[in-house]
Amino acid sequence: MWNVEEEAGWLFIAGVVIIHIVELSVCLPLLRERKEARKKLLTHSVLSLLSFCLLFLLCCGGLSPILLGVEDDIECNTLLALYGLVWAGSVISMVNLVERLVKEK
């Protein structure tokens, strides 16, 4: 019998990766003439995936390679702070992209 709980994490990860691949494969060709907009889209995608990785580490209680040897409480708070900063950068990138596209019209 298929255990949903064991597979749910990997299905979620696969879903996030597939969504980012679709986002890039649809949006990059549409922005082929707008190099600055493409850079902002790529920045958003990279930061979004990085924030997802940090959130995944936080939820799974895994150790981040850059935080080895740090106490558990500090590591948890540091991962949460890093997640927040990276996620905010991703949102700011997307807002800048939309702003640039609206100004061009």
Summary of the structure (lengths in Angstrom):
residues: 105
radius of gyration: 16.9
end to end distance: 54.8
largest distance: 54.8
contacts: 247
relative contact order: 0.12
helix: 85%
strand: 0%
